[in-house]
Amino acid sequence: MIIDVELEKNEILKRYRKLLLLAKKSRDDLDKKQIRKAFNVALEAHKEMRRKSGEPYIYHPIAVAQIVAEEMGLGTTSIVSALLHDTVEDTEITLEDIDNMFGPKVCLIIDGLTKISGIIDHSDPNYSIQAENFRKMMLSLSEDVRVILVKLADRLHNMRTMEFMPRHKQLKISYETLFIYAPLAYRLGLNAIKTELENLAFQYTETELHNEIINKLKEGQRKLTRYINKFSLPIINSLTDKGYDFEVSGRPKSPYSIAQKMKSQNIPFEEVYDIFAFRIILNSTPENEKSECWNAYSLITDMYTPRPDRLRDWISNPKANGYESLHTTVMGPEGKWVEVQIRTKKMHDIAEKGLAAHWKYKSKDGSNSDNRVDEWIEKIRKLLESPHNQAIDFIDDVKLNLFSDEIFVFTPAGEIIKLPIGATALDFAYEIHSRIGDACIGAKVNHKLVPLNYKIKSGEQLEVLTSKKQVPKQEWLKIVTTAKAKHGIKNGVKRDRKIIATDGKEKYNRIMKGIPEASPELLPELISHFGTSDAVELFVKIAEHKIEKGAIKNYISQRNKHQKAAEDALLKQVVKSKAKGDGVTAKSFKKEDVLVLGEDKDIFDYKISPCCNPIPGDEVFGFVTVVDGIKIHKTNCPNAMHLQANFAYRTIKAVWEDKSKNEFLTGVRFTGTDDFGLVSKIVTLISGESKLRIKSIKFDSDHGVFEGKVMLFVQDTKELLDLSNKLKEIKGVHNIKRIHTN
């Protein structure tokens, strides 16, 4: 490829000048000298480097800095850090150089960004790479939140330019984005970035569904625009007559959010009723913003009938990420439901730009009351302080607790406590204090007695009942949802277990003193023989009389016999692991080249995963399991995001290389209007005309509407698609959907 050096040089300068212009629009306090210095350092450091697309690498840090300035509204320190974010990891520049040239703040951010991308031991099969990266990010967040903001900008630009990456890497990066980065952007209040990350990832993880939704949105664009105008005109006229200063916009919901509704409600695109959202942004003063939002709500609900169950008041009780808005769903013209969002300019800025706007407005009005994001970061710090918190537990706790929507409940004194949806009375007790949680025996909700596992509803008043005799129990972990409660229970159980284990150890030592054959090697043998996980569990069972002195003596007296039995069992397990399993493997297909795995297209035994039942023609990947070898999943399998994001190092590329003449089990579900002879027509089409083998067939009819489910054997996705198209031609058959399990 011939490179025009002069042309590239001009393009780099053009992009740099655009960055400065956008940064100046966003902030008044820019230090152009620092930005110019950072640009020159990055340009020199990356001068020999190119991206996968063939473009100069410097395009990337400039683009990341542009996102930081324009889309997040951040200042000089963040822009400089964005320009330099890859220098320490990818070039000869050191952290000491960064500190000397740009000072400790930039150095801290670059150090945090470098740690996130640090090397992790891939050899440990139980090590979750993405979970540990997530933990590192949270550690960086607790030091300086700008580390995460620059990382999100970096991820957003990588997602925007991912078309040049190999397909398997596109999938891994996209799943990681959905699993970690999009929820994190949401929690930090970056709504626009969160939505774009989701849509870009969705484009790669479920390309077919993404394209279907995009095409249907394009097809209905003119009709939708006319409808938005028809819906909005009365609202615009009414607000204008009342003297409001406002903006309105109507837009379709994002493809990703539409897809999530289709899946959660098991409906086609055409049945998603609130396909677009209408937004009203009021220019209000801080003292009038709440009353004006409610007045606008009143005007709209006078014109259109609201759904009472769809009112969301995030003005009185904002979300933890600072998000404030009124949401309602009303019945618009032609009997269509429309979601309406009402907010002020300040609320809109915080919703779109998150933390940057949050702090900007906070500094303007000098108020410290708007500290929800600060509280969230403080929760992160507390989670990180737990000495027992493993990486996988940590990410589960953060996603479950801190990324969830909230409910608001009251203490007997009237104090508001925020908890995630699904929280129980026991969660509430631990939220008050860990000692109260440990001693909790129940609660009163609105003065009525409820058990520990009672799920709290927003607006309820709770009083915790305690007892000095109560101790935390392992089974409590099944009824709590918050990270604070889980850690409190785990710590309490471990504390009690440790005390019991100390007594058990003393008893064990006394037993050993009376046995001549006792030796240090005996302890691991006893742990294995009695099926305990470690020495602590063994000592606990001894203390609780679950393992008696006689059982220990009996083992020692027959020690040689037990050792021989253990060796025989191990030998059988090795032989068994080498044998084929019961699943569908390449050899049991009687054709070893149906699927090829890895970059070198090697042929291995594998199993088809029952959670999604892929067939030839489906896009798939392999996952290396501990027990069952390689399992094949569809890329849009419900479990794919968890596997790819948490255990990316155990996933391998898999491609259907050749169409086998063997058959694979799959199925179709269809609905429609009942008609005479309909079942006969469907069966004749499948078995007769299409010559496919049916495994099972089931039809249910209710007042003229039927639902059918057929499990059948096909050779590939094309054969299944042909069948679906033919079924659509039968009078009475409407929606047809593939199903993956029987």
HUBEL-V236099 format. One record per residue. N is the residue number from 1. OMEGA is omega in radians with two decimals (999 if undefined). Layout:
N_OMEGA / N_OMEGA
This chain:
1_3.12 / 2_-3.10 / 3_3.06 / 4_-3.04 / 5_-3.11 / 6_3.13 / 7_3.12 / 8_3.13 / 9_3.12 / 10_3.14 / 11_3.11 / 12_3.13 / 13_3.11 / 14_3.14 / 15_3.12 / 16_-3.14 / 17_3.10 / 18_3.10 / 19_-3.14 / 20_-3.13 / 21_-3.14 / 22_3.14 / 23_-3.14 / 24_3.11 / 25_-3.06 / 26_-3.06 / 27_3.11 / 28_-2.97 / 29_-3.11 / 30_3.03 / 31_-3.04 / 32_3.14 / 33_3.12 / 34_-3.13 / 35_3.12 / 36_3.13 / 37_3.13 / 38_3.11 / 39_-3.13 / 40_3.13 / 41_-3.13 / 42_3.14 / 43_3.14 / 44_-3.09 / 45_-3.06 / 46_-2.97 / 47_-3.13 / 48_-3.01 / 49_3.11 / 50_3.10 / 51_3.13 / 52_-3.13 / 53_-3.08 / 54_-3.13 / 55_3.05 / 56_-3.07 / 57_-3.07 / 58_3.07 / 59_-3.07 / 60_3.13 / 61_3.08 / 62_3.14 / 63_3.11 / 64_3.11 / 65_3.11 / 66_3.10 / 67_-3.13 / 68_-3.09 / 69_-3.00 / 70_-2.98 / 71_3.08 / 72_3.10 / 73_-3.12 / 74_-3.01 / 75_-2.98 / 76_-3.07 / 77_-3.12 / 78_3.13 / 79_3.11 / 80_3.14 / 81_3.12 / 82_3.12 / 83_-3.05 / 84_-2.89 / 85_-3.13 / 86_-2.99 / 87_-3.09 / 88_-3.10 / 89_-2.95 / 90_-3.07 / 91_-3.11 / 92_-3.10 / 93_-3.11 / 94_3.07 / 95_3.11 / 96_3.09 / 97_-3.14 / 98_3.14 / 99_-3.13 / 100_-3.05 / 101_-2.97 / 102_3.04 / 103_-3.00 / 104_-3.10 / 105_3.12 / 106_3.13 / 107_3.13 / 108_-3.12 / 109_3.13 / 110_3.10 / 111_3.11 / 112_3.14 / 113_3.13 / 114_3.13 / 115_-3.14 / 116_-3.11 / 117_-3.07 / 118_-3.11 / 119_3.13 / 120_-3.12 / 121_-3.13 / 122_-3.01 / 123_-3.12 / 124_-3.06 / 125_-3.13 / 126_-3.06 / 127_3.10 / 128_-3.08 / 129_-3.07 / 130_3.11 / 131_3.14 / 132_3.05 / 133_3.14 / 134_3.12 / 135_3.11 / 136_3.11 / 137_-3.12 / 138_3.03 / 139_3.12 / 140_-3.14 / 141_-3.11 / 142_3.08 / 143_3.13 / 144_-3.04 / 145_-3.14 / 146_3.05 / 147_-3.10 / 148_-3.13 / 149_3.10 / 150_3.11 / 151_3.10 / 152_3.09 / 153_3.09 / 154_3.13 / 155_-3.13 / 156_3.13 / 157_3.08 / 158_3.11 / 159_-3.13 / 160_-3.04 / 161_-3.01 / 162_-3.07 / 163_-3.12 / 164_-3.13 / 165_3.03 / 166_-3.05 / 167_-3.09 / 168_3.09 / 169_3.06 / 170_-3.12 / 171_-3.12 / 172_-3.12 / 173_-3.13 / 174_3.12 / 175_3.09 / 176_3.13 / 177_3.13 / 178_-3.03 / 179_-3.02 / 180_-2.91 / 181_3.12 / 182_3.07 / 183_3.13 / 184_3.08 / 185_3.11 / 186_-3.07 / 187_3.12 / 188_3.02 / 189_-3.10 / 190_-2.99 / 191_-3.11 / 192_-3.14 / 193_3.10 / 194_-3.12 / 195_-3.13 / 196_3.10 / 197_3.13 / 198_-3.10 / 199_3.12 / 200_3.12 / 201_3.13 / 202_3.12 / 203_-3.12 / 204_-3.06 / 205_3.14 / 206_-3.01 / 207_-3.08 / 208_-3.14 / 209_3.10 / 210_-3.11 / 211_3.12 / 212_-3.13 / 213_3.13 / 214_-3.12 / 215_-3.13 / 216_3.06 / 217_3.11 / 218_-3.14 / 219_-3.08 / 220_-3.03 / 221_-3.12 / 222_-3.14 / 223_-3.13 / 224_3.13 / 225_3.11 / 226_-3.12 / 227_3.12 / 228_3.12 / 229_-3.14 / 230_-3.13 / 231_-2.97 / 232_-3.03 / 233_3.11 / 234_3.14 / 235_3.14 / 236_-3.13 / 237_-3.10 / 238_3.13 / 239_3.11 / 240_3.14 / 241_-3.13 / 242_3.06 / 243_3.13 / 244_2.97 / 245_-2.97 / 246_2.97 / 247_3.05 / 248_3.04 / 249_3.04 / 250_-3.08 / 251_3.04 / 252_3.04 / 253_-3.07 / 254_3.11 / 255_-3.12 / 256_-3.12 / 257_3.07 / 258_3.13 / 259_3.14 / 260_3.10 / 261_3.13 / 262_-3.10 / 263_-3.06 / 264_-3.12 / 265_3.14 / 266_-3.11 / 267_3.05 / 268_-3.12 / 269_-3.04 / 270_-3.09 / 271_3.03 / 272_-2.91 / 273_-3.13 / 274_-3.03 / 275_3.11 / 276_3.13 / 277_3.13 / 278_-3.03 / 279_3.06 / 280_3.14 / 281_-3.09 / 282_3.01 / 283_-3.04 / 284_3.01 / 285_-3.09 / 286_-3.09 / 287_-3.09 / 288_-2.93 / 289_-3.13 / 290_-3.10 / 291_-3.13 / 292_3.08 / 293_3.14 / 294_3.08 / 295_3.10 / 296_3.08 / 297_-3.13 / 298_3.12 / 299_-3.09 / 300_-3.10 / 301_2.97 / 302_-3.12 / 303_-3.06 / 304_-3.10 / 305_-3.13 / 306_2.95 / 307_-3.05 / 308_-3.09 / 309_-3.08 / 310_3.08 / 311_3.10 / 312_-3.11 / 313_3.06 / 314_3.01 / 315_3.09 / 316_3.14 / 317_-3.09 / 318_3.06 / 319_-3.09 / 320_3.13 / 321_3.10 / 322_-3.07 / 323_3.09 / 324_3.11 / 325_2.95 / 326_3.09 / 327_3.01 / 328_3.07 / 329_-3.07 / 330_3.09 / 331_-3.13 / 332_3.10 / 333_3.10 / 334_3.09 / 335_-3.13 / 336_3.07 / 337_3.14 / 338_3.05 / 339_3.12 / 340_3.10 / 341_-3.13 / 342_-3.14 / 343_3.07 / 344_-3.14 / 345_3.12 / 346_3.13 / 347_-3.12 / 348_3.12 / 349_3.14 / 350_3.13 / 351_-3.07 / 352_-3.03 / 353_2.97 / 354_-2.99 / 355_-3.10 / 356_3.12 / 357_3.13 / 358_-3.13 / 359_3.14 / 360_-3.14 / 361_3.13 / 362_-3.13 / 363_-3.12 / 364_-3.08 / 365_3.08 / 366_-3.07 / 367_3.05 / 368_-3.08 / 369_-3.05 / 370_-2.95 / 371_-3.08 / 372_3.14 / 373_3.08 / 374_3.10 / 375_-3.14 / 376_3.13 / 377_3.08 / 378_3.07 / 379_3.10 / 380_-3.13 / 381_-3.12 / 382_3.10 / 383_-3.09 / 384_-3.12 / 385_-3.08 / 386_-3.10 / 387_-3.07 / 388_-2.96 / 389_3.09 / 390_-3.05 / 391_-3.11 / 392_3.10 / 393_-3.09 / 394_-3.11 / 395_3.10 / 396_-3.13 / 397_-3.11 / 398_-3.12 / 399_-3.10 / 400_-2.98 / 401_-2.95 / 402_3.10 / 403_-3.06 / 404_3.02 / 405_-2.96 / 406_2.91 / 407_-3.10 / 408_3.13 / 409_-3.02 / 410_2.97 / 411_3.09 / 412_3.14 / 413_3.10 / 414_3.12 / 415_3.13 / 416_3.06 / 417_3.11 / 418_3.12 / 419_3.09 / 420_3.07 / 421_-3.13 / 422_-3.14 / 423_-3.10 / 424_3.10 / 425_3.12 / 426_3.03 / 427_-3.14 / 428_-3.13 / 429_3.14 / 430_3.10 / 431_3.10 / 432_3.09 / 433_-3.10 / 434_3.14 / 435_3.10 / 436_3.09 / 437_-3.13 / 438_-3.05 / 439_-3.03 / 440_3.07 / 441_-3.13 / 442_3.14 / 443_2.98 / 444_3.09 / 445_-3.06 / 446_3.08 / 447_3.11 / 448_-3.08 / 449_3.11 / 450_3.12 / 451_-3.12 / 452_-3.04 / 453_3.11 / 454_3.13 / 455_-3.03 / 456_3.04 / 457_-3.11 / 458_3.07 / 459_-3.11 / 460_3.07 / 461_-3.06 / 462_3.00 / 463_-3.07 / 464_3.06 / 465_-3.06 / 466_3.07 / 467_3.14 / 468_-3.11 / 469_-3.09 / 470_3.03 / 471_3.13 / 472_-3.09 / 473_-3.12 / 474_-3.09 / 475_3.08 / 476_-3.12 / 477_-3.12 / 478_-3.06 / 479_3.10 / 480_3.14 / 481_-3.05 / 482_3.12 / 483_-3.11 / 484_3.13 / 485_-3.13 / 486_-3.13 / 487_3.11 / 488_3.14 / 489_-3.13 / 490_-3.13 / 491_3.13 / 492_3.13 / 493_-3.14 / 494_3.14 / 495_3.14 / 496_-3.13 / 497_-3.13 / 498_3.12 / 499_3.13 / 500_-3.12 / 501_3.11 / 502_3.09 / 503_3.14 / 504_3.14 / 505_3.11 / 506_3.13 / 507_3.12 / 508_-3.13 / 509_3.12 / 510_3.11 / 511_-3.08 / 512_-3.13 / 513_-3.12 / 514_-3.10 / 515_-3.09 / 516_-3.06 / 517_-3.07 / 518_3.10 / 519_-3.14 / 520_-3.12 / 521_-3.07 / 522_-3.07 / 523_3.12 / 524_3.10 / 525_3.13 / 526_3.09 / 527_3.14 / 528_-3.07 / 529_-3.10 / 530_3.04 / 531_3.10 / 532_-3.06 / 533_-3.12 / 534_-3.11 / 535_-3.13 / 536_-3.14 / 537_3.10 / 538_-3.13 / 539_3.11 / 540_-3.12 / 541_3.08 / 542_-3.13 / 543_-3.11 / 544_3.10 / 545_3.06 / 546_2.99 / 547_-3.06 / 548_3.13 / 549_-3.11 / 550_3.14 / 551_3.12 / 552_3.13 / 553_3.14 / 554_3.11 / 555_-3.08 / 556_-3.12 / 557_-3.13 / 558_-3.01 / 559_-3.11 / 560_3.14 / 561_-3.14 / 562_-3.14 / 563_3.12 / 564_3.14 / 565_3.14 / 566_3.12 / 567_3.11 / 568_3.14 / 569_3.13 / 570_3.13 / 571_3.12 / 572_-3.13 / 573_3.12 / 574_3.12 / 575_-3.13 / 576_-3.10 / 577_3.11 / 578_3.13 / 579_3.10 / 580_3.06 / 581_-3.12 / 582_-3.07 / 583_-3.14 / 584_-3.12 / 585_-3.14 / 586_-3.10 / 587_3.14 / 588_2.99 / 589_-3.06 / 590_3.10 / 591_-2.97 / 592_-3.06 / 593_3.08 / 594_-3.08 / 595_3.08 / 596_-2.98 / 597_3.05 / 598_-3.13 / 599_-3.10 / 600_3.11 / 601_3.09 / 602_3.11 / 603_3.11 / 604_2.93 / 605_3.13 / 606_3.07 / 607_3.04 / 608_-3.11 / 609_-3.10 / 610_-3.10 / 611_-3.14 / 612_3.08 / 613_3.12 / 614_3.08 / 615_3.14 / 616_-3.08 / 617_3.06 / 618_3.03 / 619_-2.98 / 620_2.97 / 621_3.11 / 622_3.09 / 623_-3.09 / 624_3.13 / 625_-3.12 / 626_-3.02 / 627_-2.97 / 628_3.14 / 629_-3.10 / 630_3.06 / 631_-3.10 / 632_3.11 / 633_2.94 / 634_-3.14 / 635_3.07 / 636_3.07 / 637_3.12 / 638_-3.12 / 639_-3.00 / 640_-3.08 / 641_-3.14 / 642_-3.10 / 643_-3.07 / 644_-3.08 / 645_-3.08 / 646_-3.04 / 647_-3.08 / 648_-3.10 / 649_3.13 / 650_3.09 / 651_3.12 / 652_3.14 / 653_3.11 / 654_-3.09 / 655_2.99 / 656_-3.03 / 657_-2.99 / 658_3.14 / 659_3.14 / 660_3.06 / 661_3.08 / 662_-3.03 / 663_-3.12 / 664_-3.11 / 665_3.04 / 666_-3.13 / 667_3.07 / 668_3.04 / 669_3.14 / 670_3.10 / 671_3.12 / 672_3.12 / 673_-3.07 / 674_-3.12 / 675_-3.12 / 676_3.09 / 677_-3.07 / 678_-3.12 / 679_3.13 / 680_3.14 / 681_-3.11 / 682_-3.13 / 683_3.12 / 684_3.14 / 685_-3.07 / 686_-3.05 / 687_-3.06 / 688_-3.04 / 689_-3.08 / 690_3.09 / 691_3.11 / 692_-3.14 / 693_3.11 / 694_3.07 / 695_3.12 / 696_-3.13 / 697_-3.10 / 698_3.10 / 699_3.02 / 700_3.13 / 701_-3.13 / 702_3.10 / 703_3.03 / 704_3.11 / 705_-3.12 / 706_2.98 / 707_-3.13 / 708_3.10 / 709_3.14 / 710_3.00 / 711_-3.04 / 712_-3.11 / 713_3.10 / 714_3.13 / 715_-3.11 / 716_-3.09 / 717_3.13 / 718_3.14 / 719_3.12 / 720_3.12 / 721_3.10 / 722_3.14 / 723_-3.13 / 724_3.14 / 725_3.13 / 726_3.13 / 727_3.13 / 728_-3.10 / 729_3.11 / 730_-3.13 / 731_3.13 / 732_3.13 / 733_-3.12 / 734_-3.05 / 735_3.09 / 736_-3.10 / 737_3.09 / 738_3.02 / 739_-2.94 / 740_3.14 / 741_3.12 / 742_999
